[in-house]
Structures are given as C-alpha cells and as structure tokens.
C-alpha cells in the first residue's frame, strides 16, 4: 500500500479521543471495517474517504499521506 491512510486514520482517531466503536457509529459502518482500515487490510471507497475527511476536517491528501497538514 503506497498511501498512509491507515496510519493517518488511526492517528486522527486517537488524537480526537474517539473509539473505533464511536467512529464506526458516526460513519455508519461496522467496527470491524474501521479495524480493517486501520490495519491496512482494506481500503475505503472515495465517498467514505470524503466523509472521513470532512469528519476530521482534514484534506483527502492528508489522509492519503500526500500532504503533512
């Protein structure tokens, strides 16, 4: 995997003190799916990438590791 999505998602979730369960509920996905993303076992689709970006108020480039802010 060339992107840093799994690292950035985990970092953002922990920085905001949000559990996997809480994040899953906010994004309307399963806790297992959050776990898969954070462990780089699956990638999210474009629509979910945008939803996560909006939720954490960061750019999609940041989530993918293309920008450091």
PyMOL Python script that loads the backbone (N, CA, C, O; Angstrom):
from pymol import cmd

cmd.read_pdbstr("""\
ATOM      1  N   UNK A   1       0.848  -1.174   0.000  1.00  0.00           N
ATOM      2  CA  UNK A   1       0.000   0.000   0.000  1.00  0.00           C
ATOM      3  C   UNK A   1       0.898   1.243   0.000  1.00  0.00           C
ATOM      4  O   UNK A   1       1.762   1.401   0.862  1.00  0.00           O
ATOM      5  N   UNK A   2       0.678   2.103  -0.968  1.00  0.00           N
ATOM      6  CA  UNK A   2       1.508   3.289  -1.113  1.00  0.00           C
ATOM      7  C   UNK A   2       1.054   4.456  -0.263  1.00  0.00           C
ATOM      8  O   UNK A   2       1.839   5.369  -0.006  1.00  0.00           O
ATOM      9  N   UNK A   3      -0.175   4.453   0.175  1.00  0.00           N
ATOM     10  CA  UNK A   3      -0.641   5.601   0.944  1.00  0.00           C
ATOM     11  C   UNK A   3      -0.527   5.344   2.442  1.00  0.00           C
ATOM     12  O   UNK A   3      -0.259   4.228   2.887  1.00  0.00           O
ATOM     13  N   UNK A   4      -0.734   6.393   3.185  1.00  0.00           N
ATOM     14  CA  UNK A   4      -0.620   6.319   4.639  1.00  0.00           C
ATOM     15  C   UNK A   4      -1.985   6.396   5.308  1.00  0.00           C
ATOM     16  O   UNK A   4      -2.085   6.736   6.487  1.00  0.00           O
ATOM     17  N   UNK A   5      -3.024   6.084   4.565  1.00  0.00           N
ATOM     18  CA  UNK A   5      -4.377   6.212   5.092  1.00  0.00           C
ATOM     19  C   UNK A   5      -4.545   5.508   6.432  1.00  0.00           C
ATOM     20  O   UNK A   5      -5.078   6.081   7.382  1.00  0.00           O
ATOM     21  N   UNK A   6      -4.094   4.281   6.498  1.00  0.00           N
ATOM     22  CA  UNK A   6      -4.295   3.500   7.725  1.00  0.00           C
ATOM     23  C   UNK A   6      -3.610   4.144   8.932  1.00  0.00           C
ATOM     24  O   UNK A   6      -4.141   4.107  10.042  1.00  0.00           O
ATOM     25  N   UNK A   7      -2.431   4.734   8.714  1.00  0.00           N
ATOM     26  CA  UNK A   7      -1.732   5.418   9.807  1.00  0.00           C
ATOM     27  C   UNK A   7      -2.436   6.706  10.205  1.00  0.00           C
ATOM     28  O   UNK A   7      -2.627   6.986  11.388  1.00  0.00           O
ATOM     29  N   UNK A   8      -2.817   7.481   9.200  1.00  0.00           N
ATOM     30  CA  UNK A   8      -3.457   8.774   9.464  1.00  0.00           C
ATOM     31  C   UNK A   8      -4.808   8.593  10.146  1.00  0.00           C
ATOM     32  O   UNK A   8      -5.147   9.346  11.058  1.00  0.00           O
ATOM     33  N   UNK A   9      -5.576   7.605   9.714  1.00  0.00           N
ATOM     34  CA  UNK A   9      -6.880   7.364  10.328  1.00  0.00           C
ATOM     35  C   UNK A   9      -6.715   7.025  11.803  1.00  0.00           C
ATOM     36  O   UNK A   9      -7.427   7.561  12.652  1.00  0.00           O
ATOM     37  N   UNK A  10      -5.789   6.145  12.103  1.00  0.00           N
ATOM     38  CA  UNK A  10      -5.545   5.755  13.492  1.00  0.00           C
ATOM     39  C   UNK A  10      -5.092   6.952  14.316  1.00  0.00           C
ATOM     40  O   UNK A  10      -5.585   7.168  15.423  1.00  0.00           O
ATOM     41  N   UNK A  11      -4.152   7.734  13.779  1.00  0.00           N
ATOM     42  CA  UNK A  11      -3.656   8.915  14.491  1.00  0.00           C
ATOM     43  C   UNK A  11      -4.774   9.910  14.760  1.00  0.00           C
ATOM     44  O   UNK A  11      -4.902  10.408  15.879  1.00  0.00           O
ATOM     45  N   UNK A  12      -5.571  10.202  13.767  1.00  0.00           N
ATOM     46  CA  UNK A  12      -6.667  11.162  13.930  1.00  0.00           C
ATOM     47  C   UNK A  12      -7.681  10.675  14.954  1.00  0.00           C
ATOM     48  O   UNK A  12      -8.145  11.445  15.796  1.00  0.00           O
ATOM     49  N   UNK A  13      -8.017   9.413  14.879  1.00  0.00           N
ATOM     50  CA  UNK A  13      -8.995   8.869  15.822  1.00  0.00           C
ATOM     51  C   UNK A  13      -8.489   8.979  17.254  1.00  0.00           C
ATOM     52  O   UNK A  13      -9.237   9.351  18.159  1.00  0.00           O
ATOM     53  N   UNK A  14      -7.225   8.656  17.452  1.00  0.00           N
ATOM     54  CA  UNK A  14      -6.655   8.727  18.804  1.00  0.00           C
ATOM     55  C   UNK A  14      -6.474  10.168  19.265  1.00  0.00           C
ATOM     56  O   UNK A  14      -6.711  10.472  20.434  1.00  0.00           O
ATOM     57  N   UNK A  15      -6.057  11.064  18.364  1.00  0.00           N
ATOM     58  CA  UNK A  15      -5.910  12.476  18.721  1.00  0.00           C
ATOM     59  C   UNK A  15      -7.235  13.084  19.164  1.00  0.00           C
ATOM     60  O   UNK A  15      -7.263  13.970  20.019  1.00  0.00           O
ATOM     61  N   UNK A  16      -8.320  12.612  18.588  1.00  0.00           N
ATOM     62  CA  UNK A  16      -9.641  13.130  18.928  1.00  0.00           C
ATOM     63  C   UNK A  16     -10.321  12.307  20.031  1.00  0.00           C
ATOM     64  O   UNK A  16     -11.485  12.533  20.359  1.00  0.00           O
ATOM     65  N   UNK A  17      -9.587  11.365  20.586  1.00  0.00           N
ATOM     66  CA  UNK A  17     -10.104  10.509  21.667  1.00  0.00           C
ATOM     67  C   UNK A  17     -11.430   9.850  21.293  1.00  0.00           C
ATOM     68  O   UNK A  17     -12.392   9.861  22.062  1.00  0.00           O
ATOM     69  N   UNK A  18     -11.451   9.280  20.102  1.00  0.00           N
ATOM     70  CA  UNK A  18     -12.643   8.603  19.609  1.00  0.00           C
ATOM     71  C   UNK A  18     -12.333   7.111  19.505  1.00  0.00           C
ATOM     72  O   UNK A  18     -11.332   6.714  18.910  1.00  0.00           O
ATOM     73  N   UNK A  19     -13.186   6.310  20.078  1.00  0.00           N
ATOM     74  CA  UNK A  19     -13.003   4.862  19.979  1.00  0.00           C
ATOM     75  C   UNK A  19     -13.382   4.385  18.580  1.00  0.00           C
ATOM     76  O   UNK A  19     -14.051   5.094  17.829  1.00  0.00           O
ATOM     77  N   UNK A  20     -12.951   3.193  18.249  1.00  0.00           N
ATOM     78  CA  UNK A  20     -13.347   2.611  16.967  1.00  0.00           C
ATOM     79  C   UNK A  20     -14.860   2.493  16.887  1.00  0.00           C
ATOM     80  O   UNK A  20     -15.466   2.737  15.843  1.00  0.00           O
ATOM     81  N   UNK A  21     -15.451   2.119  17.997  1.00  0.00           N
ATOM     82  CA  UNK A  21     -16.898   1.967  18.044  1.00  0.00           C
ATOM     83  C   UNK A  21     -17.609   3.292  17.779  1.00  0.00           C
ATOM     84  O   UNK A  21     -18.565   3.345  17.005  1.00  0.00           O
ATOM     85  N   UNK A  22     -17.142   4.354  18.420  1.00  0.00           N
ATOM     86  CA  UNK A  22     -17.750   5.671  18.215  1.00  0.00           C
ATOM     87  C   UNK A  22     -17.577   6.148  16.775  1.00  0.00           C
ATOM     88  O   UNK A  22     -18.507   6.693  16.181  1.00  0.00           O
ATOM     89  N   UNK A  23     -16.387   5.943  16.221  1.00  0.00           N
ATOM     90  CA  UNK A  23     -16.139   6.357  14.846  1.00  0.00           C
ATOM     91  C   UNK A  23     -17.014   5.556  13.884  1.00  0.00           C
ATOM     92  O   UNK A  23     -17.577   6.108  12.938  1.00  0.00           O
ATOM     93  N   UNK A  24     -17.122   4.276  14.128  1.00  0.00           N
ATOM     94  CA  UNK A  24     -17.965   3.426  13.278  1.00  0.00           C
ATOM     95  C   UNK A  24     -19.408   3.927  13.298  1.00  0.00           C
ATOM     96  O   UNK A  24     -20.071   3.982  12.262  1.00  0.00           O
ATOM     97  N   UNK A  25     -19.873   4.283  14.463  1.00  0.00           N
ATOM     98  CA  UNK A  25     -21.246   4.786  14.588  1.00  0.00           C
ATOM     99  C   UNK A  25     -21.411   6.107  13.833  1.00  0.00           C
ATOM    100  O   UNK A  25     -22.409   6.303  13.141  1.00  0.00           O
ATOM    101  N   UNK A  26     -20.442   7.006  13.963  1.00  0.00           N
ATOM    102  CA  UNK A  26     -20.510   8.307  13.280  1.00  0.00           C
ATOM    103  C   UNK A  26     -20.480   8.143  11.758  1.00  0.00           C
ATOM    104  O   UNK A  26     -21.130   8.900  11.037  1.00  0.00           O
ATOM    105  N   UNK A  27     -19.727   7.160  11.276  1.00  0.00           N
ATOM    106  CA  UNK A  27     -19.591   6.954   9.835  1.00  0.00           C
ATOM    107  C   UNK A  27     -20.600   5.950   9.282  1.00  0.00           C
ATOM    108  O   UNK A  27     -20.672   5.726   8.074  1.00  0.00           O
ATOM    109  N   UNK A  28     -21.380   5.347  10.188  1.00  0.00           N
ATOM    110  CA  UNK A  28     -22.387   4.359   9.820  1.00  0.00           C
ATOM    111  C   UNK A  28     -21.768   3.143   9.124  1.00  0.00           C
ATOM    112  O   UNK A  28     -22.248   2.685   8.088  1.00  0.00           O
ATOM    113  N   UNK A  29     -20.687   2.636   9.726  1.00  0.00           N
ATOM    114  CA  UNK A  29     -20.026   1.420   9.260  1.00  0.00           C
ATOM    115  C   UNK A  29     -19.785   0.518  10.472  1.00  0.00           C
ATOM    116  O   UNK A  29     -20.055   0.915  11.605  1.00  0.00           O
ATOM    117  N   UNK A  30     -19.287  -0.672  10.240  1.00  0.00           N
ATOM    118  CA  UNK A  30     -19.024  -1.592  11.342  1.00  0.00           C
ATOM    119  C   UNK A  30     -17.663  -1.291  11.994  1.00  0.00           C
ATOM    120  O   UNK A  30     -16.769  -0.717  11.374  1.00  0.00           O
ATOM    121  N   UNK A  31     -17.544  -1.691  13.239  1.00  0.00           N
ATOM    122  CA  UNK A  31     -16.278  -1.564  13.951  1.00  0.00           C
ATOM    123  C   UNK A  31     -15.220  -2.404  13.250  1.00  0.00           C
ATOM    124  O   UNK A  31     -14.055  -2.011  13.176  1.00  0.00           O
ATOM    125  N   UNK A  32     -15.617  -3.535  12.747  1.00  0.00           N
ATOM    126  CA  UNK A  32     -14.690  -4.417  12.031  1.00  0.00           C
ATOM    127  C   UNK A  32     -14.099  -3.712  10.812  1.00  0.00           C
ATOM    128  O   UNK A  32     -12.914  -3.871  10.517  1.00  0.00           O
ATOM    129  N   UNK A  33     -14.914  -2.938  10.109  1.00  0.00           N
ATOM    130  CA  UNK A  33     -14.420  -2.220   8.939  1.00  0.00           C
ATOM    131  C   UNK A  33     -13.398  -1.157   9.345  1.00  0.00           C
ATOM    132  O   UNK A  33     -12.387  -0.980   8.665  1.00  0.00           O
ATOM    133  N   UNK A  34     -13.652  -0.459  10.435  1.00  0.00           N
ATOM    134  CA  UNK A  34     -12.670   0.511  10.950  1.00  0.00           C
ATOM    135  C   UNK A  34     -11.362  -0.212  11.251  1.00  0.00           C
ATOM    136  O   UNK A  34     -10.285   0.272  10.906  1.00  0.00           O
ATOM    137  N   UNK A  35     -11.459  -1.357  11.886  1.00  0.00           N
ATOM    138  CA  UNK A  35     -10.278  -2.162  12.198  1.00  0.00           C
ATOM    139  C   UNK A  35      -9.532  -2.577  10.930  1.00  0.00           C
ATOM    140  O   UNK A  35      -8.305  -2.504  10.878  1.00  0.00           O
ATOM    141  N   UNK A  36     -10.264  -3.007   9.921  1.00  0.00           N
ATOM    142  CA  UNK A  36      -9.635  -3.375   8.649  1.00  0.00           C
ATOM    143  C   UNK A  36      -8.885  -2.185   8.049  1.00  0.00           C
ATOM    144  O   UNK A  36      -7.759  -2.333   7.575  1.00  0.00           O
ATOM    145  N   UNK A  37      -9.500  -1.022   8.069  1.00  0.00           N
ATOM    146  CA  UNK A  37      -8.836   0.172   7.537  1.00  0.00           C
ATOM    147  C   UNK A  37      -7.572   0.497   8.316  1.00  0.00           C
ATOM    148  O   UNK A  37      -6.524   0.772   7.731  1.00  0.00           O
ATOM    149  N   UNK A  38      -7.675   0.463   9.642  1.00  0.00           N
ATOM    150  CA  UNK A  38      -6.533   0.840  10.483  1.00  0.00           C
ATOM    151  C   UNK A  38      -5.404  -0.186  10.427  1.00  0.00           C
ATOM    152  O   UNK A  38      -4.260   0.133  10.748  1.00  0.00           O
ATOM    153  N   UNK A  39      -5.714  -1.393  10.029  1.00  0.00           N
ATOM    154  CA  UNK A  39      -4.691  -2.430   9.912  1.00  0.00           C
ATOM    155  C   UNK A  39      -4.282  -2.681   8.467  1.00  0.00           C
ATOM    156  O   UNK A  39      -3.614  -3.667   8.154  1.00  0.00           O
ATOM    157  N   UNK A  40      -4.695  -1.769   7.595  1.00  0.00           N
ATOM    158  CA  UNK A  40      -4.343  -1.806   6.167  1.00  0.00           C
ATOM    159  C   UNK A  40      -4.769  -3.112   5.490  1.00  0.00           C
ATOM    160  O   UNK A  40      -4.100  -3.592   4.575  1.00  0.00           O
ATOM    161  N   UNK A  41      -5.871  -3.672   5.943  1.00  0.00           N
ATOM    162  CA  UNK A  41      -6.384  -4.889   5.315  1.00  0.00           C
ATOM    163  C   UNK A  41      -7.385  -4.581   4.213  1.00  0.00           C
ATOM    164  O   UNK A  41      -7.637  -5.402   3.332  1.00  0.00           O
ATOM    165  N   UNK A  42      -7.948  -3.386   4.281  1.00  0.00           N
ATOM    166  CA  UNK A  42      -8.881  -2.917   3.250  1.00  0.00           C
ATOM    167  C   UNK A  42      -8.708  -1.416   3.079  1.00  0.00           C
ATOM    168  O   UNK A  42      -8.220  -0.720   3.969  1.00  0.00           O
ATOM    169  N   UNK A  43      -9.120  -0.941   1.921  1.00  0.00           N
ATOM    170  CA  UNK A  43      -9.129   0.496   1.663  1.00  0.00           C
ATOM    171  C   UNK A  43     -10.577   0.954   1.594  1.00  0.00           C
ATOM    172  O   UNK A  43     -11.463   0.195   1.200  1.00  0.00           O
ATOM    173  N   UNK A  44     -10.806   2.189   1.976  1.00  0.00           N
ATOM    174  CA  UNK A  44     -12.169   2.702   1.881  1.00  0.00           C
ATOM    175  C   UNK A  44     -12.409   3.240   0.466  1.00  0.00           C
ATOM    176  O   UNK A  44     -11.469   3.518  -0.278  1.00  0.00           O
ATOM    177  N   UNK A  45     -13.677   3.378   0.121  1.00  0.00           N
ATOM    178  CA  UNK A  45     -14.002   3.927  -1.192  1.00  0.00           C
ATOM    179  C   UNK A  45     -13.920   5.455  -1.153  1.00  0.00           C
ATOM    180  O   UNK A  45     -13.747   6.055  -0.092  1.00  0.00           O
ATOM    181  N   UNK A  46     -14.045   6.059  -2.309  1.00  0.00           N
ATOM    182  CA  UNK A  46     -13.880   7.504  -2.437  1.00  0.00           C
ATOM    183  C   UNK A  46     -14.898   8.273  -1.602  1.00  0.00           C
ATOM    184  O   UNK A  46     -14.543   9.245  -0.934  1.00  0.00           O
ATOM    185  N   UNK A  47     -16.146   7.853  -1.631  1.00  0.00           N
ATOM    186  CA  UNK A  47     -17.175   8.553  -0.858  1.00  0.00           C
ATOM    187  C   UNK A  47     -16.873   8.519   0.636  1.00  0.00           C
ATOM    188  O   UNK A  47     -17.069   9.514   1.333  1.00  0.00           O
ATOM    189  N   UNK A  48     -16.398   7.380   1.127  1.00  0.00           N
ATOM    190  CA  UNK A  48     -16.062   7.278   2.546  1.00  0.00           C
ATOM    191  C   UNK A  48     -14.822   8.092   2.868  1.00  0.00           C
ATOM    192  O   UNK A  48     -14.729   8.672   3.950  1.00  0.00           O
ATOM    193  N   UNK A  49     -13.873   8.146   1.953  1.00  0.00           N
ATOM    194  CA  UNK A  49     -12.688   8.979   2.150  1.00  0.00           C
ATOM    195  C   UNK A  49     -13.104  10.433   2.352  1.00  0.00           C
ATOM    196  O   UNK A  49     -12.582  11.117   3.233  1.00  0.00           O
ATOM    197  N   UNK A  50     -14.034  10.898   1.545  1.00  0.00           N
ATOM    198  CA  UNK A  50     -14.543  12.265   1.690  1.00  0.00           C
ATOM    199  C   UNK A  50     -15.272  12.453   3.016  1.00  0.00           C
ATOM    200  O   UNK A  50     -15.126  13.487   3.668  1.00  0.00           O
ATOM    201  N   UNK A  51     -16.039  11.475   3.408  1.00  0.00           N
ATOM    202  CA  UNK A  51     -16.777  11.548   4.670  1.00  0.00           C
ATOM    203  C   UNK A  51     -15.809  11.617   5.860  1.00  0.00           C
ATOM    204  O   UNK A  51     -16.023  12.400   6.786  1.00  0.00           O
ATOM    205  N   UNK A  52     -14.764  10.813   5.837  1.00  0.00           N
ATOM    206  CA  UNK A  52     -13.759  10.820   6.910  1.00  0.00           C
ATOM    207  C   UNK A  52     -13.011  12.145   6.902  1.00  0.00           C
ATOM    208  O   UNK A  52     -12.744  12.719   7.958  1.00  0.00           O
ATOM    209  N   UNK A  53     -12.679  12.622   5.735  1.00  0.00           N
ATOM    210  CA  UNK A  53     -12.001  13.910   5.586  1.00  0.00           C
ATOM    211  C   UNK A  53     -12.830  15.027   6.206  1.00  0.00           C
ATOM    212  O   UNK A  53     -12.301  15.856   6.947  1.00  0.00           O
ATOM    213  N   UNK A  54     -14.109  15.052   5.910  1.00  0.00           N
ATOM    214  CA  UNK A  54     -14.996  16.068   6.472  1.00  0.00           C
ATOM    215  C   UNK A  54     -15.159  15.905   7.978  1.00  0.00           C
ATOM    216  O   UNK A  54     -15.173  16.891   8.714  1.00  0.00           O
ATOM    217  N   UNK A  55     -15.282  14.671   8.433  1.00  0.00           N
ATOM    218  CA  UNK A  55     -15.470  14.409   9.861  1.00  0.00           C
ATOM    219  C   UNK A  55     -14.299  14.949  10.684  1.00  0.00           C
ATOM    220  O   UNK A  55     -14.502  15.568  11.729  1.00  0.00           O
ATOM    221  N   UNK A  56     -13.070  14.712  10.209  1.00  0.00           N
ATOM    222  CA  UNK A  56     -11.893  15.150  10.946  1.00  0.00           C
ATOM    223  C   UNK A  56     -11.377  16.523  10.501  1.00  0.00           C
ATOM    224  O   UNK A  56     -10.388  17.014  11.043  1.00  0.00           O
ATOM    225  N   UNK A  57     -12.031  17.138   9.529  1.00  0.00           N
ATOM    226  CA  UNK A  57     -11.638  18.454   8.998  1.00  0.00           C
ATOM    227  C   UNK A  57     -10.193  18.462   8.500  1.00  0.00           C
ATOM    228  O   UNK A  57      -9.401  19.344   8.829  1.00  0.00           O
ATOM    229  N   UNK A  58      -9.886  17.457   7.704  1.00  0.00           N
ATOM    230  CA  UNK A  58      -8.568  17.364   7.067  1.00  0.00           C
ATOM    231  C   UNK A  58      -8.786  17.104   5.577  1.00  0.00           C
ATOM    232  O   UNK A  58      -9.877  16.717   5.159  1.00  0.00           O
ATOM    233  N   UNK A  59      -7.755  17.318   4.795  1.00  0.00           N
ATOM    234  CA  UNK A  59      -7.871  17.078   3.359  1.00  0.00           C
ATOM    235  C   UNK A  59      -7.729  15.586   3.050  1.00  0.00           C
ATOM    236  O   UNK A  59      -7.167  14.819   3.832  1.00  0.00           O
ATOM    237  N   UNK A  60      -8.245  15.208   1.910  1.00  0.00           N
ATOM    238  CA  UNK A  60      -8.060  13.825   1.476  1.00  0.00           C
ATOM    239  C   UNK A  60      -6.576  13.568   1.202  1.00  0.00           C
ATOM    240  O   UNK A  60      -6.086  12.460   1.418  1.00  0.00           O
ATOM    241  N   UNK A  61      -5.871  14.586   0.729  1.00  0.00           N
ATOM    242  CA  UNK A  61      -4.427  14.432   0.518  1.00  0.00           C
ATOM    243  C   UNK A  61      -3.717  14.126   1.825  1.00  0.00           C
ATOM    244  O   UNK A  61      -2.791  13.316   1.853  1.00  0.00           O
ATOM    245  N   UNK A  62      -4.142  14.765   2.907  1.00  0.00           N
ATOM    246  CA  UNK A  62      -3.561  14.465   4.211  1.00  0.00           C
ATOM    247  C   UNK A  62      -3.841  13.007   4.591  1.00  0.00           C
ATOM    248  O   UNK A  62      -2.937  12.288   5.019  1.00  0.00           O
ATOM    249  N   UNK A  63      -5.081  12.581   4.433  1.00  0.00           N
ATOM    250  CA  UNK A  63      -5.434  11.203   4.779  1.00  0.00           C
ATOM    251  C   UNK A  63      -4.620  10.190   3.994  1.00  0.00           C
ATOM    252  O   UNK A  63      -4.277   9.125   4.508  1.00  0.00           O
ATOM    253  N   UNK A  64      -4.312  10.523   2.751  1.00  0.00           N
ATOM    254  CA  UNK A  64      -3.560   9.604   1.907  1.00  0.00           C
ATOM    255  C   UNK A  64      -2.061   9.743   2.047  1.00  0.00           C
ATOM    256  O   UNK A  64      -1.304   8.983   1.443  1.00  0.00           O
ATOM    257  N   UNK A  65      -1.621  10.716   2.846  1.00  0.00           N
ATOM    258  CA  UNK A  65      -0.197  10.889   3.088  1.00  0.00           C
ATOM    259  C   UNK A  65       0.515  11.740   2.051  1.00  0.00           C
ATOM    260  O   UNK A  65       1.745  11.748   1.993  1.00  0.00           O
ATOM    261  N   UNK A  66      -0.243  12.454   1.233  1.00  0.00           N
ATOM    262  CA  UNK A  66       0.368  13.302   0.201  1.00  0.00           C
ATOM    263  C   UNK A  66       0.724  14.688   0.742  1.00  0.00           C
ATOM    264  O   UNK A  66       1.598  15.361   0.197  1.00  0.00           O
ATOM    265  N   UNK A  67       0.061  15.108   1.796  1.00  0.00           N
ATOM    266  CA  UNK A  67       0.342  16.380   2.486  1.00  0.00           C
ATOM    267  C   UNK A  67       0.542  16.094   3.961  1.00  0.00           C
ATOM    268  O   UNK A  67       0.023  15.114   4.497  1.00  0.00           O
ATOM    269  N   UNK A  68       1.303  16.962   4.609  1.00  0.00           N
ATOM    270  CA  UNK A  68       1.534  16.795   6.040  1.00  0.00           C
ATOM    271  C   UNK A  68       0.642  17.671   6.905  1.00  0.00           C
ATOM    272  O   UNK A  68       0.888  17.815   8.103  1.00  0.00           O
ATOM    273  N   UNK A  69      -0.384  18.253   6.316  1.00  0.00           N
ATOM    274  CA  UNK A  69      -1.308  19.090   7.089  1.00  0.00           C
ATOM    275  C   UNK A  69      -2.723  18.883   6.637  1.00  0.00           C
ATOM    276  O   UNK A  69      -3.640  19.504   7.173  1.00  0.00           O
TER     277      UNK A  69
END
""", "prot")
cmd.dss("prot")
cmd.show_as("cartoon", "prot")
cmd.util.cbc("prot")
cmd.orient("prot")
